[in-house]
Amino acid sequence: MENAQKKMTLQHYQLVNKQVAAEMTGLSSETLKKYRLEGILQKDIHWVVINSRVIRYNISLVLDWMQNKDSNPQGHLRAIESYLASLPSGQKKPRANHSRRYK
């Protein structure tokens, strides 16, 4: 059950190309690029580089940023934290029990 829940969470953060991001946000692809280059949208948070010619936008976080940037910036920071925690690299590793009993 836990694996299915993690999988659903990761699927929530869909990466889309600039055309889809532009259509879903109502911003032009040029505006999205401007926001990337100016650091308004953060690399590896709002967008990722797949290779030298391919950029993908984390559409959930871009839409959340648009909704909250002025009225609730702390809410957007919580969304970013939630996203980072959902990544496999953000998962806590189980700790092995290495306690030794001394007699």
C-alpha positions in Angstrom: 0.0 0.0 0.0 2.8 2.4 0.9 4.5 1.9 -2.5 1.3 2.6 -4.3 0.8 5.8 -2.3 4.4 7.0 -3.2 3.8 6.2 -6.9 0.6 8.2 -6.9 2.4 11.2 -5.3 5.2 11.1 -7.8 2.7 10.9 -10.7 1.1 14.1 -9.3 4.2 16.0 -10.3 4.1 15.7 -14.1 6.8 17.1 -16.3 5.5 18.7 -19.5 7.1 20.5 -22.5 6.9 24.2 -23.0 3.9 24.0 -25.3 1.8 22.2 -22.7 3.1 24.4 -19.9 2.2 27.5 -21.9 -1.3 26.2 -22.7 -2.0 25.1 -19.1 -0.7 28.4 -17.6 -1.9 30.9 -20.1 1.7 32.2 -20.4 3.6 32.2 -23.6 6.6 29.9 -24.0 8.8 33.1 -24.2 7.5 34.2 -20.8 8.2 30.8 -19.3 11.7 31.0 -20.7 12.2 34.5 -19.3 11.0 33.4 -15.9 13.5 30.5 -16.1 16.4 32.7 -17.1 15.6 35.3 -14.5 15.4 32.7 -11.8 11.8 33.4 -11.0 11.1 29.7 -11.8 13.8 27.7 -10.0 15.8 25.0 -11.8 15.2 21.4 -10.5 12.1 22.7 -8.7 9.8 24.3 -11.4 11.8 23.0 -14.4 14.4 20.5 -15.2 17.0 20.0 -18.0 16.7 16.6 -19.6 19.5 17.3 -22.1 21.0 20.4 -23.8 17.9 20.8 -26.0 15.1 19.6 -23.7 13.5 21.4 -20.8 10.5 20.1 -18.9 8.3 22.0 -16.5 6.9 20.6 -13.3 3.4 21.8 -14.1 2.0 21.2 -10.7 4.5 23.5 -9.1 4.3 26.1 -11.8 0.6 26.3 -11.4 0.9 26.4 -7.6 3.5 29.2 -7.9 1.1 31.2 -10.1 -1.7 30.7 -7.6 0.3 31.5 -4.5 3.2 33.8 -5.5 1.5 37.0 -4.3 -1.1 35.9 -1.8 0.5 32.9 -0.1 4.2 32.5 -0.8 4.6 30.3 2.3 2.0 28.0 0.9 4.1 27.6 -2.2 7.2 26.9 -0.2 5.3 24.1 1.6 4.3 22.7 -1.9 8.0 22.7 -2.8 8.9 20.9 0.4 6.2 18.3 -0.2 7.5 17.8 -3.8 11.1 17.3 -2.6 10.1 14.9 0.2 8.2 12.8 -2.4 11.3 12.2 -4.5 13.1 9.0 -3.9 16.2 11.0 -3.0 14.1 12.7 -0.3 13.0 9.6 1.4 14.5 8.7 4.8 16.5 5.5 4.7 15.5 2.9 7.2 18.0 2.7 10.0 19.5 -0.7 10.8 19.4 -1.6 14.4 23.0 -2.0 15.4 22.6 -1.9 19.1 24.8 -4.4 20.9 24.0 -5.9 24.2 26.9 -6.1 26.6 26.8 -8.5 29.4 
